[in-house]
Amino acid sequence: MTLRLTGVLLLLGAVLAVPFLFRPSGPKAGTPAEETERLVILTPHNETIKTEWEQAFRKHYRKKYGKEIILDYRAPGGTSDIMRYIADRYQTEFRRYCETHGLPWNERTAAAFSRDPKPDAPEEARAARKAFLNSDVSIGVDLMAGGGVFELGRNAAAGFAVDAGIRKKHPELLREEIIPQSFGGELLYDPEGRYYGLCLSTFGICYNTDRLKELKDKTPPRRWADLAEPRFFNRIVIGDPGKSGSINKCFEVMIQQKMAERNSPEQGWRDGLNLIKRIVANASTVTDSAGKVTRDVASGAAAAGMAIDTYGLTEREWSGIQFRGEPHFNYVAPEGGTAVSPDPIQLLRGAPNKRAAVELIAFLLSPEGQKLLCFKPGTPGGPVKSALRRPPIRRDLYAPEYEKYRSDPDYNPYASGSSFTYHPEWTGRYYTLLRVLLNTIMLDCREELRDAWKAIIDAGGPEAVPEAMAYFNRLPFEYKDADAAVRSLRRSETRSAVDIARTKREWRDTMRANYRKAAELARKKGTGK
């Protein structure tokens, strides 16, 4: 009986010990709590990146300042959720600021404080904007890391992000030959210091070699247009652009490439959207994250898909390990080039620990911090446990002497993206519109879209049924009307949320009718009636 009781007590003790064994590491034993600093960071990054950053920066900070620091990572959802959280929190805190300082707060000031006023804006709106930009209003967060340059650029434009002063404090980090200000038409860091790219991302195509063997045409996909071919019907996996900023960016790149090929933004807009329609129609699955695309392709659930380089390269290595040096998964940069886009970090207004926040930015831009992103685990300056496979933004780390240390020695986004130039003036201001449009006219009516495309394929393909394809290729508006479309999705004194919902419903219903007509015409042609 005593032995049984002892065993039960030992088992209970082991269970109770588990939470303590796996709790997050805190300051070193014996370190007074008041000497331990905290840095609060909003980020959609995965645990591997967060862990390697924290371990390296804590060591760096302890050596430089003789203090312990904790990186307190927070993520109220994905990037779009984080963006909403930041905007809502700043509005709440600025309202409190206005009430404390005797400034007016109403619907007009709430709408005006986070955007630059128009020339005819009332004085009340101008005063609210000026007061916010001159304030040190805080949401209790120091930094936002990751999420893409478009989203962090929005924070900068709203005034939520401020100059971290890196150019003044660490001019050696931003020398043109080390980190150029722009590349391929994209800003790699904000001229006003409100965000700094840490790594570069490109978009490519991934495919499963086993699934390709099932096809009559076994040629690996090399261009974006290959993913739209009838042979890939029901064999593609894509991410949801409404939930993944990187997927939305990838679709924007496709449109830009069509604009460049046609030497016409108007025609390229039309061709690009219709190319995306066929890719979406080929998709058997639409995932809620970019990372799941490569996993589905690697597992054989899909034959091909669109991927971010870091996910594609990681999955290719893992496939090689699984199949003893002969990967059944491959990742390629698409022919015709791909856009190079930075993934940045930014200092938020009113950062509670500004000194440490600026120090982290400088550390991550330094050779010491950049090696974490691209070196193999265990190499000099590399991560401790896991390869991060994030192409560094520093050009000097692509030099030959570092090849033996880098996880992907043959991969250089400065080279892979050099044949493509991004034109922000073409589609940059339509980034959010594009996300809404893709969801409304494709994903929301995906059943009708896929049915029409399948009917066209069964009838012999697009060339065999031009009338059906004409309906399939219709759009709710042309490129020249994009500005008006943006305004129709924006709340104002004359447009309510109900009006915006009505516009989206009209686009969706119009496209559903077009897809149904395309399917009807294709089936008539196929049956000879």
C-alpha positions as CSV (number, residue, x, y, z in Angstrom):
1,M,0.0,0.0,0.0
2,T,2.8,2.3,0.9
3,L,4.7,1.6,-2.3
4,R,1.5,2.2,-4.3
5,L,0.9,5.5,-2.6
6,T,4.5,6.5,-3.1
7,G,4.2,5.7,-6.8
8,V,1.0,7.8,-7.1
9,L,2.7,10.7,-5.4
10,L,5.7,10.5,-7.7
11,L,3.5,10.4,-10.8
12,L,1.5,13.4,-9.5
13,G,4.7,15.3,-8.8
14,A,5.9,14.6,-12.4
15,V,2.7,15.9,-13.8
16,L,2.8,19.1,-11.7
17,A,6.4,19.6,-12.8
18,V,5.7,19.7,-16.5
19,P,4.5,23.3,-16.7
20,F,7.6,24.5,-14.9
21,L,9.9,22.5,-17.1
22,F,8.5,24.0,-20.3
23,R,7.7,27.5,-19.2
24,P,9.3,30.4,-21.2
25,S,12.8,31.2,-20.0
26,G,13.0,34.3,-17.8
27,P,15.9,36.3,-16.5
28,K,18.9,34.6,-15.1
29,A,18.8,33.4,-11.5
30,G,19.8,36.0,-9.1
31,T,18.9,38.9,-11.4
32,P,16.8,41.5,-9.7
33,A,13.4,41.9,-11.4
34,E,13.9,45.7,-11.7
35,E,17.0,45.1,-13.8
36,T,15.3,42.9,-16.3
37,E,14.0,44.9,-19.3
38,R,11.1,43.9,-21.6
39,L,10.6,44.5,-25.3
40,V,7.1,44.0,-26.6
41,I,6.9,43.0,-30.2
42,L,3.9,42.3,-32.4
43,T,4.7,39.8,-35.1
44,P,3.3,37.0,-37.3
45,H,6.7,35.3,-37.4
46,N,6.9,31.6,-36.4
47,E,8.4,30.3,-33.2
48,T,11.7,29.3,-34.8
49,I,12.5,32.9,-35.8
50,K,11.3,34.3,-32.5
51,T,13.4,31.9,-30.5
52,E,16.6,32.4,-32.4
53,W,16.2,36.2,-32.3
54,E,15.6,36.2,-28.6
55,Q,18.5,34.0,-27.7
56,A,21.0,36.0,-29.8
57,F,19.7,39.4,-28.8
58,R,19.7,38.6,-25.1
59,K,23.3,37.6,-25.3
60,H,24.1,40.8,-27.3
61,Y,22.2,43.0,-24.9
62,R,23.7,41.5,-21.8
63,K,27.2,42.0,-23.2
64,K,26.6,45.6,-24.2
65,Y,24.5,46.9,-21.4
66,G,25.0,44.4,-18.6
67,K,21.3,43.8,-18.3
68,E,18.8,41.1,-19.0
69,I,16.0,41.6,-21.5
70,I,12.9,39.6,-22.4
71,L,11.4,39.7,-25.9
72,D,7.7,39.6,-25.3
73,Y,6.2,38.4,-28.6
74,R,2.5,38.9,-29.1
75,A,0.2,38.0,-32.1
76,P,-3.5,38.7,-32.0
77,G,-3.9,36.7,-35.2
78,G,-2.3,37.1,-38.6
79,T,-0.9,40.2,-40.2
80,S,-4.3,41.7,-41.0
81,D,-5.5,41.1,-37.5
82,I,-2.4,42.7,-36.1
83,M,-2.9,45.7,-38.3
84,R,-6.5,46.1,-37.1
85,Y,-5.3,45.7,-33.5
86,I,-2.7,48.5,-33.9
87,A,-5.2,50.9,-35.5
88,D,-7.9,50.3,-32.9
89,R,-5.5,50.6,-30.0
90,Y,-4.0,53.9,-31.3
91,Q,-7.5,55.3,-31.8
92,T,-8.4,54.3,-28.2
93,E,-5.3,55.8,-26.7
94,F,-5.4,59.0,-28.8
95,R,-9.0,59.5,-27.7
96,R,-7.9,59.2,-24.1
97,Y,-5.1,61.7,-24.9
98,C,-7.6,64.2,-26.4
99,E,-9.9,63.9,-23.4
100,T,-7.0,64.4,-21.0
101,H,-5.7,67.5,-22.9
102,G,-9.0,69.1,-23.6
103,L,-9.0,68.5,-27.3
104,P,-12.2,67.7,-29.2
105,W,-13.0,64.1,-30.0
106,N,-15.8,63.2,-32.4
107,E,-16.4,61.2,-35.6
108,R,-14.5,63.8,-37.7
109,T,-11.4,63.8,-35.5
110,A,-11.5,60.0,-35.1
111,A,-11.4,59.7,-38.9
112,A,-8.8,62.4,-39.4
113,F,-6.0,61.8,-36.8
114,S,-4.4,58.9,-38.7
115,R,-4.4,60.3,-42.2
116,D,-2.9,63.4,-43.8
117,P,-5.7,66.0,-44.3
118,K,-7.0,67.0,-47.8
119,P,-6.4,70.6,-48.8
120,D,-10.0,71.5,-48.1
121,A,-10.2,69.6,-44.7
122,P,-11.7,71.5,-41.8
123,E,-9.4,73.0,-39.2
124,E,-10.6,70.5,-36.6
125,A,-9.4,67.6,-38.7
126,R,-6.0,69.3,-39.3
127,A,-5.6,70.0,-35.6
128,A,-6.3,66.4,-34.7
129,R,-3.7,65.1,-37.2
130,K,-1.1,67.6,-36.0
131,A,-1.8,66.8,-32.3
132,F,-1.3,63.1,-33.0
133,L,1.9,63.5,-34.9
134,N,3.3,65.7,-32.2
135,S,2.3,63.3,-29.4
136,D,4.0,60.3,-27.9
137,V,0.8,58.3,-27.6
138,S,1.6,54.7,-26.7
139,I,-0.2,51.4,-27.1
140,G,2.3,49.6,-24.8
141,V,4.1,48.0,-27.8
142,D,7.6,48.7,-28.9
143,L,7.9,47.1,-32.4
144,M,6.1,45.4,-35.2
145,A,8.2,42.8,-37.1
146,G,7.2,41.1,-40.3
147,G,4.0,41.3,-42.3
148,G,5.3,42.9,-45.4
149,V,6.3,46.3,-46.6
150,F,2.8,47.3,-47.7
151,E,1.3,46.8,-44.3
152,L,4.2,48.4,-42.4
153,G,4.1,51.2,-44.9
154,R,0.5,51.8,-44.0
155,N,1.5,52.0,-40.3
156,A,4.1,54.6,-41.3
157,A,1.7,56.7,-43.3
158,A,-0.8,56.6,-40.5
159,G,1.8,57.9,-38.0
160,F,1.7,54.7,-35.9
161,A,5.4,54.1,-36.7
162,V,8.1,56.6,-36.2
163,D,11.7,57.2,-37.2
164,A,14.1,54.8,-35.4
165,G,17.0,57.0,-36.3
166,I,19.2,54.2,-37.7
167,R,20.7,56.3,-40.5
168,K,21.9,58.9,-38.0
169,K,23.0,56.5,-35.3
170,H,24.3,53.7,-37.4
171,P,25.1,55.1,-40.9
172,E,27.4,52.2,-41.6
173,L,24.4,49.8,-41.8
174,L,22.7,51.7,-44.6
175,R,25.6,52.2,-47.0
176,E,24.3,51.7,-50.6
177,E,26.6,48.9,-51.3
178,I,25.4,47.0,-48.2
179,I,21.7,47.8,-48.1
180,P,20.4,49.7,-51.1
181,Q,17.4,51.9,-50.5
182,S,15.5,50.3,-53.3
183,F,15.8,47.3,-55.6
184,G,13.6,46.2,-58.5
185,G,11.2,49.1,-57.9
186,E,10.6,48.3,-54.2
187,L,11.8,50.4,-51.3
188,L,14.0,48.2,-49.0
189,Y,13.7,50.7,-46.2
190,D,11.7,53.9,-45.6
191,P,13.6,57.1,-46.4
192,E,12.1,58.6,-43.3
193,G,13.2,55.7,-41.1
194,R,9.8,54.3,-40.2
195,Y,10.5,50.7,-41.4
196,Y,13.6,48.7,-42.3
197,G,13.7,45.6,-44.4
198,L,15.5,42.7,-42.7
199,C,15.3,40.0,-45.3
200,L,14.2,39.6,-48.9
201,S,11.4,37.5,-50.2
202,T,10.6,36.3,-53.7
203,F,7.7,34.3,-55.0
204,G,8.0,31.1,-57.0
205,I,6.5,27.8,-58.1
206,C,6.7,24.6,-56.2
207,Y,5.8,21.2,-57.6
208,N,5.7,17.5,-56.6
209,T,7.6,15.3,-59.1
210,D,5.6,12.2,-58.3
211,R,2.3,14.0,-59.0
212,L,3.7,15.3,-62.3
213,K,4.3,11.7,-63.5
214,E,0.5,11.2,-63.4
215,L,0.1,13.8,-66.2
216,K,0.2,13.2,-69.9
217,D,2.4,16.3,-70.1
218,K,5.0,15.9,-67.4
219,T,6.8,19.1,-68.0
220,P,7.5,20.9,-64.7
221,P,5.8,24.3,-64.4
222,R,8.3,27.2,-65.0
223,R,6.0,30.2,-65.5
224,W,3.0,31.6,-63.7
225,A,1.0,30.9,-66.8
226,D,1.8,27.2,-66.5
227,L,-0.3,26.9,-63.4
228,A,-3.3,28.0,-65.4
229,E,-3.0,25.2,-68.0
230,P,-5.9,22.8,-68.2
231,R,-3.6,19.9,-67.3
232,F,-3.5,21.2,-63.8
233,F,-7.2,21.3,-63.2
234,N,-8.0,20.1,-59.7
235,R,-4.2,19.7,-59.0
236,I,-3.2,23.2,-57.7
237,V,-3.2,24.5,-54.1
238,I,-3.3,28.3,-53.5
239,G,-3.4,30.5,-50.4
240,D,-6.3,32.9,-49.7
241,P,-5.2,36.5,-50.6
242,G,-7.8,37.7,-48.0
243,K,-5.9,36.0,-45.2
244,S,-2.3,36.1,-46.5
245,G,-0.6,39.3,-47.5
246,S,2.2,37.4,-49.2
247,I,-0.3,35.5,-51.5
248,N,-2.0,38.8,-52.4
249,K,1.4,40.2,-53.2
250,C,2.2,37.2,-55.4
251,F,-1.0,37.8,-57.4
252,E,-0.2,41.5,-57.7
253,V,3.2,40.4,-59.2
254,M,1.4,38.3,-61.8
255,I,-0.7,41.3,-62.9
256,Q,2.4,43.5,-63.0
257,Q,4.2,41.0,-65.2
258,K,1.3,41.0,-67.6
259,M,1.3,44.8,-67.7
260,A,5.0,44.8,-68.6
261,E,4.6,42.1,-71.2
262,R,1.8,44.0,-72.9
263,N,3.4,47.3,-72.3
264,S,0.0,48.4,-71.2
265,P,-1.4,48.6,-67.7
266,E,-4.9,48.5,-69.1
267,Q,-4.5,45.3,-71.1
268,G,-2.2,43.8,-68.5
269,W,-4.8,44.3,-65.7
270,R,-7.3,42.4,-67.8
271,D,-4.9,39.6,-68.8
272,G,-3.5,39.3,-65.3
273,L,-6.8,39.0,-63.6
274,N,-8.0,36.4,-66.1
275,L,-4.8,34.4,-65.6
276,I,-5.5,34.4,-61.9
277,K,-9.0,33.2,-62.6
278,R,-7.7,30.1,-64.4
279,I,-5.2,29.4,-61.6
280,V,-8.0,29.7,-58.9
281,A,-10.2,27.5,-61.1
282,N,-7.5,24.9,-61.2
283,A,-7.2,24.9,-57.4
284,S,-8.5,21.9,-55.6
285,T,-7.7,23.6,-52.2
286,V,-7.5,27.2,-51.0
287,T,-5.5,27.4,-47.7
288,D,-5.5,30.1,-45.1
289,S,-1.7,30.4,-45.0
290,A,1.1,30.6,-47.4
291,G,3.1,28.1,-45.4
292,K,0.5,25.3,-45.9
293,V,0.8,25.5,-49.7
294,T,4.3,23.9,-49.7
295,R,3.2,21.3,-47.2
296,D,0.3,20.2,-49.3
297,V,2.5,20.0,-52.4
298,A,5.2,18.1,-50.6
299,S,2.7,15.6,-49.2
300,G,1.2,15.0,-52.7
301,A,-2.2,16.5,-51.9
302,A,-1.5,18.8,-54.8
303,A,0.8,18.7,-57.8
304,A,1.9,22.4,-57.7
305,G,1.3,25.7,-56.2
306,M,2.7,29.2,-55.5
307,A,5.2,29.5,-52.7
308,I,7.4,32.1,-50.8
309,D,11.1,31.3,-51.2
310,T,11.7,30.5,-47.6
311,Y,8.9,27.9,-47.4
312,G,9.9,26.4,-50.8
313,L,13.6,26.1,-50.0
314,T,12.9,24.6,-46.6
315,E,10.5,22.0,-47.9
316,R,12.9,21.1,-50.7
317,E,15.7,20.4,-48.2
318,W,13.4,18.4,-46.0
319,S,12.2,16.4,-49.0
320,G,15.8,15.6,-49.9
321,I,16.5,14.3,-46.4
322,Q,13.4,12.1,-46.5
323,F,14.3,10.6,-49.9
324,R,18.0,10.3,-49.3
325,G,19.3,13.1,-51.5
326,E,16.6,12.9,-54.2
327,P,13.9,15.4,-53.3
328,H,10.4,14.7,-54.7
329,F,9.5,18.4,-54.1
330,N,11.1,21.3,-56.0
331,Y,10.9,25.1,-55.9
332,V,11.8,27.3,-58.8
333,A,11.8,31.1,-59.5
334,P,9.4,31.7,-62.4
335,E,10.8,32.5,-65.8
336,G,10.4,36.2,-66.5
337,G,11.5,37.1,-63.0
338,T,9.8,37.6,-59.8
339,A,9.4,40.6,-57.5
340,V,11.8,41.0,-54.6
341,S,10.0,42.3,-51.5
342,P,11.5,43.1,-48.1
343,D,10.1,41.9,-44.8
344,P,10.6,44.8,-42.4
345,I,10.6,45.8,-38.8
346,Q,9.4,49.2,-37.4
347,L,9.5,51.3,-34.2
348,L,6.0,52.1,-33.0
349,R,5.0,55.5,-31.6
350,G,5.3,55.8,-27.9
351,A,7.5,52.7,-27.6
352,P,7.9,52.0,-23.8
353,N,11.4,50.8,-24.3
354,K,12.7,52.9,-27.2
355,R,16.4,52.4,-26.5
356,A,16.1,48.6,-26.6
357,A,13.8,48.7,-29.6
358,V,16.3,50.7,-31.6
359,E,19.1,48.4,-30.4
360,L,17.2,45.4,-31.7
361,I,16.6,47.0,-35.1
362,A,20.3,47.8,-35.4
363,F,21.3,44.3,-34.2
364,L,19.1,42.6,-36.8
365,L,20.6,44.8,-39.6
366,S,24.1,44.1,-38.5
367,P,26.2,41.2,-39.8
368,E,25.7,39.5,-36.5
369,G,21.9,39.6,-36.7
370,Q,21.8,39.0,-40.5
371,K,23.8,35.8,-40.2
372,L,21.0,34.4,-38.0
373,L,18.7,34.6,-41.0
374,C,20.7,32.7,-43.6
375,F,23.5,30.7,-41.9
376,K,23.3,27.0,-41.1
377,P,22.8,26.0,-37.5
378,G,26.1,25.7,-35.6
379,T,28.2,27.7,-38.1
380,P,30.0,30.8,-36.9
381,G,27.3,33.4,-36.2
382,G,24.6,31.1,-37.3
383,P,21.4,30.1,-35.4
384,V,21.7,27.7,-32.5
385,K,19.1,25.1,-33.4
386,S,17.2,25.7,-36.7
387,A,18.0,27.2,-40.1
388,L,15.7,30.2,-40.6
389,R,16.3,30.3,-44.4
390,R,15.5,34.0,-44.7
391,P,17.6,35.6,-47.5
392,P,19.4,38.5,-45.8
393,I,19.0,42.1,-46.9
394,R,22.7,42.8,-46.6
395,R,24.3,42.3,-50.0
396,D,27.7,41.5,-48.5
397,L,26.5,38.2,-47.0
398,Y,26.1,36.9,-50.6
399,A,29.9,37.1,-51.1
400,P,31.7,33.8,-52.0
401,E,33.4,33.6,-48.6
402,Y,30.0,33.0,-46.9
403,E,28.7,30.3,-49.3
404,K,29.9,27.5,-47.1
405,Y,27.9,28.9,-44.2
406,R,24.7,29.8,-45.9
407,S,21.8,27.3,-45.9
408,D,21.1,28.1,-49.5
409,P,24.4,29.0,-51.1
410,D,23.1,29.1,-54.6
411,Y,20.1,31.3,-53.9
412,N,20.5,35.1,-54.3
413,P,17.2,37.1,-54.5
414,Y,19.2,40.1,-55.8
415,A,19.9,38.0,-58.8
416,S,16.6,36.1,-59.2
417,G,14.6,39.3,-59.0
418,S,16.9,41.4,-61.3
419,S,14.8,40.8,-64.4
420,F,11.6,42.1,-63.0
421,T,10.9,45.7,-62.0
422,Y,8.0,46.5,-59.7
423,H,6.1,49.6,-60.7
424,P,4.2,50.9,-57.6
425,E,2.4,53.5,-59.6
426,W,0.7,50.7,-61.6
427,T,-0.9,48.7,-58.8
428,G,0.5,49.8,-55.5
429,R,-2.5,51.9,-54.6
430,Y,-4.8,49.1,-55.6
431,Y,-3.3,46.4,-53.2
432,T,-6.3,46.4,-50.9
433,L,-8.7,46.6,-53.8
434,L,-7.0,43.6,-55.4
435,R,-7.5,41.6,-52.2
436,V,-11.2,42.4,-52.1
437,L,-11.6,41.8,-55.9
438,L,-10.0,38.4,-55.9
439,N,-12.1,37.2,-53.0
440,T,-15.4,38.7,-54.4
441,I,-15.2,37.7,-58.1
442,M,-13.2,34.4,-57.7
443,L,-13.2,32.8,-54.2
444,D,-16.8,33.8,-53.3
445,C,-18.1,32.3,-56.5
446,R,-15.5,29.6,-56.8
447,E,-18.0,26.8,-57.5
448,E,-19.3,28.6,-60.6
449,L,-15.8,29.6,-61.6
450,R,-14.6,26.0,-61.5
451,D,-17.7,24.7,-63.2
452,A,-17.2,27.1,-66.1
453,W,-13.5,26.3,-66.5
454,K,-14.2,22.6,-66.4
455,A,-16.9,22.9,-69.1
456,I,-14.4,24.9,-71.3
457,I,-11.7,22.3,-70.8
458,D,-14.2,19.5,-71.7
459,A,-15.3,21.3,-74.8
460,G,-11.7,21.4,-76.1
461,G,-10.1,24.3,-74.4
462,P,-10.3,28.1,-74.6
463,E,-9.6,28.2,-78.4
464,A,-12.5,25.8,-79.1
465,V,-15.1,27.9,-77.3
466,P,-14.2,31.6,-77.8
467,E,-17.7,32.8,-77.0
468,A,-17.7,31.0,-73.7
469,M,-14.2,32.4,-72.9
470,A,-15.5,35.9,-73.6
471,Y,-18.0,35.5,-70.8
472,F,-15.4,33.8,-68.6
473,N,-13.0,36.7,-69.1
474,R,-15.4,39.5,-68.2
475,L,-14.6,41.8,-65.3
476,P,-16.8,44.0,-63.1
477,F,-14.7,47.0,-64.1
478,E,-11.7,48.0,-66.2
479,Y,-8.3,49.4,-65.0
480,K,-9.3,52.9,-65.9
481,D,-12.2,52.6,-63.4
482,A,-10.0,51.2,-60.5
483,D,-9.9,54.6,-58.7
484,A,-13.7,54.7,-58.6
485,A,-13.8,51.1,-57.4
486,V,-11.5,52.1,-54.5
487,R,-13.8,54.9,-53.5
488,S,-16.8,52.6,-53.7
489,L,-15.2,50.5,-51.0
490,R,-14.3,53.3,-48.7
491,R,-16.7,54.5,-45.9
492,S,-17.5,58.2,-46.1
493,E,-20.3,60.7,-45.4
494,T,-22.1,59.4,-48.5
495,R,-21.2,55.7,-48.3
496,S,-22.0,53.4,-45.4
497,A,-21.0,49.9,-44.7
498,V,-24.3,48.8,-46.3
499,D,-23.4,50.6,-49.5
500,I,-20.0,48.9,-49.6
501,A,-21.5,45.4,-49.0
502,R,-24.0,46.1,-51.8
503,T,-21.1,46.9,-54.2
504,K,-19.3,43.7,-53.4
505,R,-22.5,41.7,-53.8
506,E,-23.1,43.3,-57.2
507,W,-19.6,42.4,-58.4
508,R,-20.1,38.8,-57.1
509,D,-23.5,38.3,-58.6
510,T,-22.4,39.7,-62.0
511,M,-19.5,37.3,-62.1
512,R,-21.6,34.4,-61.1
513,A,-23.9,35.1,-64.0
514,N,-21.0,35.4,-66.4
515,Y,-19.5,32.1,-65.2
516,R,-22.9,30.3,-65.5
517,K,-23.3,31.7,-69.1
518,A,-19.7,30.6,-70.0
519,A,-20.5,27.0,-68.7
520,E,-23.8,26.9,-70.7
521,L,-22.1,28.0,-73.9
522,A,-19.2,25.6,-73.5
523,R,-21.5,22.7,-72.9
524,K,-23.6,23.6,-75.9
525,K,-20.5,23.6,-78.1
526,G,-19.3,20.3,-76.5
527,T,-22.6,18.5,-77.3
528,G,-22.9,20.1,-80.7
529,K,-26.3,21.7,-79.9
